[in-house]
Amino acid sequence: MNREDDMRITVLAVPACPNSPVVLERITAVLAGRAADVELVEVRDEAEAVRWRMTGSPTLLIDGVDPFAWGGAEPSVSCRLYRGPDGRAGGAPSEEALRQALEAAG
């Protein structure tokens, strides 16, 4: 797979978001050597949140699409929560949820 064909994963986060390192670690673990271009983008204000379609920090985009989006979510520089397999909320998607999102994206 050449660089043009690599999956593009973008993590949108407010500066110093405590969940950014967590989601980046989980992405690395789930990729397990699979080719992907992973980028962290700091979103500093509402205008940037609107431009990037960030619905809380961190927001994950796979090839420009938020696999965890839900209807009615507005762009925001607030914290974002993700439901784990046990139903509890956390600040980053679980490894299993990330694995499923990556598989669905191709």
C-alpha positions, 0 to 999 in steps of 0.5 A: 500500500503506498502513501496515497492509499493509506487510511487517514486518521485525524484526531481533533482536540482542544489544546491539552485535552487529557484524552488525546494521548489516550485515543492516540495510544489506542489507535496505535494499538489497534493499527498494530503496524497497519499503514495509516497517516495519523494526525493530531489537530488542535482546535482552539475556538468555535470557528475551527470546531465548525470548520472541522466539524468537531463535536467535542474533544477528542473527535476522531475522523477516519478519511474525513468521517466521524464514525462515532457521530450521532444525530443532532451533535453540534460543533463544539470545543467541549469535552466529548464522551464515548460509551464503552461496551459496558455502557459506561462513558469515557473520554475516548473510544475503546480499542474494540470500538476503534477496531470496528470503526477501522474495519468498517472504513476499510 
